[in-house]
């Protein structure tokens, strides 16, 4: 889905915590979509690493665990967005478009 969006380049992907922690800081992405539950651990730990090494990186947490407990943990760790996979996945293109517009206004 992301690769089909205009002005969006998918820089990489990771399938687990170890790959994400190794890959994301090296790529310096503008935007990261991160699942809370990864095969080898907690995506919130990845979120914390991302925000520590690249605090300007915008992170959207995507989850099936869209309860207040997880939302508060993600917000405390620095998540910019918290999306319920079942109900809000389709908001990602809109979010990206808004981020692109804001960036263009800052640099325009």
C-alpha positions in Angstrom: 0.0 0.0 0.0 2.7 2.5 0.9 4.8 1.9 -2.2 1.8 3.0 -4.3 1.5 6.4 -2.6 2.8 9.4 -4.4 6.0 10.9 -2.9 6.4 8.0 -0.5 9.5 5.8 -0.7 9.6 2.7 1.4 13.1 2.7 2.8 13.0 -0.7 4.4 11.2 -3.1 6.6 11.9 -5.3 9.5 10.1 -8.4 10.8 11.3 -8.5 14.4 12.7 -6.3 17.2 16.4 -7.1 16.4 16.0 -6.2 12.7 14.1 -3.0 13.5 16.7 -1.8 16.1 19.5 -2.6 13.7 17.8 -1.1 10.6 15.8 1.9 11.6 18.6 4.1 13.0 20.8 3.3 10.0 18.1 4.4 7.5 17.0 7.6 9.3 13.4 7.4 8.1 11.0 10.3 8.3 8.1 8.0 9.2 7.9 4.5 10.8 4.9 2.2 11.2 5.6 -0.1 14.0 3.5 -2.9 15.5 3.3 -3.3 19.3 3.6 -7.1 19.1 6.6 -8.4 17.2 7.6 -12.1 16.9 10.6 -11.7 19.2 9.3 -9.0 21.6 7.8 -5.7 22.3 7.5 -3.0 19.6 7.4 -0.4 22.3 11.1 -1.1 23.0 11.8 -0.4 19.4 9.8 2.8 19.7 12.0 3.9 22.6 15.1 3.2 20.6 13.8 5.1 17.6 13.0 8.2 19.7 16.3 8.0 21.5 18.4 7.9 18.3 16.1 9.9 16.0 13.7 12.0 18.0 12.3 13.7 14.9 11.2 10.4 13.3 7.5 10.2 13.3 6.2 6.9 14.6 2.8 5.4 14.2 2.1 2.4 16.4 -0.2 0.0 14.8 -1.9 -2.6 17.0 -4.6 -5.1 17.7 -4.2 -4.0 21.4 -5.9 -0.6 21.1 -6.7 -0.3 24.8 -5.9 2.6 27.1 -3.0 0.6 28.7 -1.2 0.2 25.5 -2.1 3.7 24.2 -0.6 5.3 27.4 2.6 3.1 27.2 3.1 4.2 23.6 2.4 7.8 24.3 4.9 7.7 27.2 7.5 6.2 24.9 7.0 8.9 22.3 4.5 7.6 19.8 3.1 10.2 17.5 0.1 8.1 16.4 -1.6 5.1 17.9 -3.8 3.2 15.4 -6.1 0.3 15.8 -5.3 -2.2 13.0 -9.0 -3.2 12.6 -10.4 0.3 12.5 -7.7 2.8 11.6 -5.3 1.1 9.2 -6.7 3.1 6.3 -5.7 6.4 8.0 -2.0 5.9 7.2 -2.2 7.4 3.7 -4.0 10.5 5.1 -1.4 10.8 7.9 1.5 10.6 5.4 -0.2 13.2 3.2 -0.6 15.6 6.1 3.1 15.1 7.1 4.2 15.7 3.6 2.1 19.0 3.4 3.5 20.2 6.7 7.1 19.4 5.6 6.5 21.3 2.3 5.1 24.3 4.2 8.2 24.4 6.4 10.6 24.1 3.5 8.5 26.0 0.9 
